[in-house]
Structure formats: C-alpha cells, structure tokens
Amino acid sequence: MTRNKYRVSIGMPVYNAGKYLQKTVDALLSQSYENFELILSDNASTDNTEEICRIYARTDHRIRYYRSEMNMGAAWNFNYVFGLSVGEYFKWAAADDLCAPELLQRCVDVLECHPEVVVCYAKTRIIDEHDVVLQDYHDDLHLPMKSPRERFVKLMRSLRLCNAVFGVMRRDILGKTPLIGNYIGSDICLLAELSLYGKFFEVPEYLFFRRLHPGASSHKRSNVHQMEFFDPKRKEKIVLPWCRRRYENFNSVKRSPIRLHEKLYLYCYLIFNTIRCGKKYAAELEIAFKQVLFKLWIKLFRFTSGRMKNQINTLLGKRL
C-alpha cells in the first residue's frame, strides 16, 4: 500500500514516553481498521523512546519515525505530525493513552456516513498508571445542532478535559485552523473553533482510555511548567492563560465561515461571558502587572548597581 493511499493518519508526538509507549502503539496496531499510517515524532527524548520507536518502524510499514535533536515543545510536535500526515482523516494520539480495537472503525464509519461531522470521538474512561479504571468520564460534546453558534456555546459550557481532541477529524477542516498553539489551553480553543465548521459526534461506547498519572503534562503543573511543556522558549514569559484563550476565541469566530449575524451573536456571548468571569481576568492581569514591575525593578537594580560599582572603582582608583 502506497503512502498516499492511507485513509487515516495518526500523529503521535512523543517525549520521554518509554514507560507507556509500547502499550499505546500496540493498542493502535491492534485496530480492526487497518488502513492507517502512524507518525511518531520524537522531541529529543533522553530515555528509551527512540529505541522503541525505531523497532516499531522497522517491523510495520505503516509506521514512520522522526526525531528532533532539540526539544521544540509539545505544540510544535503536535503540529509537526499533522504536517507530515497524508490521510483524509487525522487523529492525534498521546503516547500514554489507550484505544479499544474498534475505535478507528467506529469513528471512520461515522465520518463516512455523515459529511457534516468534523470530529468523531468515543466515550472516555479515565485510567491510572496501572491501567486501572478510575471513572467513566462524560465529555458531553455530542454536538448535532445545525447552528454553529449553538454548537460553540454548548462546547464552551461543557468542555473540561479535552478528550475530543484525540478523536478522528477531517484533515482538510483541521488544516483551516491554527492547530495547537504554544499557550495553555490551546486545545480548548481548537475544539471551539472546529465546532464552528461542523458537528461533533460522540460514539456511545467507551473506546478511549485517557491515562492520568503523575508524569502526564496536565497533572497539577503550574502555569510556568505548562508553558515550558508547550514551548521551552517561552518558559520565562509572563503567562496570561485566561486572557490568551479569550483572545483566541475572538479570532476563531472572526476566521470562521459562519454568517455575520452568528458572528455578532458569538462576539456578544464572549463579551458577556468575559464580564461575568471578570474577577478571573482581573486577578490574572494583576499578577501579570506585578510580574512586569518586578522584572523592571530587577533590571533597574542591576543597572543602578553597575553604575554605582563603576563610580566606586573610579573613586578608589583616583585615591590609589
């Protein structure tokens, strides 16, 4: 089978994923639907991830392996695997989650029968590091409404864990978005934007197993650590996750192909929602303002200290 014949592309960005990687890849290779390619992109891992990936790439012709010699961040890696994909449908896969054998087939069947659906995902079970089921998770993102604004508002009100971002999507529609941004919560903004392009379909069976464990990127990490995860170059930047996400929401509505009256409705919805949650934005801006003042004070102190040192050295030199 030639590469451009694959119907589905699965992109898996990996970084120091050796602990769970074999289980994850084996689950994908056990899919009843076989017409897919698996793209593994290694973001300069320092554990045994490279060795595992190369073994799989040698043993299955559907697998392609790429490695960056520098850690470019998760956002870059997620978008990189999408850029390498060739299938009509695309799915991101995290290196620690699991999929039931029927997942791809069920999602592809839905997308084939319903051209208005842009994202198809299965119900989710949360598992721990030992594959023990912790809970059945209710995403509540089945969005069959015809109106884009209804889908957008329902998603914004319902979305918590972004499990649907690991569903199967129409690649051409996904390509119209900015994909995963290098900021906290960019997957939330991506799903919101996709809801403006078409419907979401939830497969009613529990076929996706989201692993939550201490090593997961979303496990109780500070904003600074999450920013470093998305983009190491931005780890020293001031973080405004709530403000940034709202800014991107407005941009999503602006880019979307929906009618003007629906855009105006959603602009008003976002404005009123921002006002209603004003304390969150105000607190975030206050913290950012203090961080800016602190950085300016440090720079001023260093500059002043340097001048004072030079003056002291000059005076001492004259006395000697």
Secondary structure, 3 states (H helix, E strand, C coil): CCHHHCCEEEEEEECCCHHHHHHHHHHHHCCCCCCEEEEEEEECCCCCHHHHHHHHHHHCCCEEEEEECCCCCHHHHHHHHHHHCCCCEEEECCCCCEECCCHHHHHHHHHHHCCCEEEEEEEEEEECCCCCEEEEECCCCCECCCCHHHHHHHHHHHCCCCHHHHCEEEHHHHCCCCCCCCCCCHHHHHHHHHHCCCEEEEEEEEEEEEECCCCCCCCCCCHHHHHHHHCHHHCCCCCCHHHHHHHHHHHHHHHCCCCHHHHHHHHHHHHHHHHHCHHHHHHHHHHHHHHHHHHHHHHHHHHHHHHHHHHHHHHHHHHC
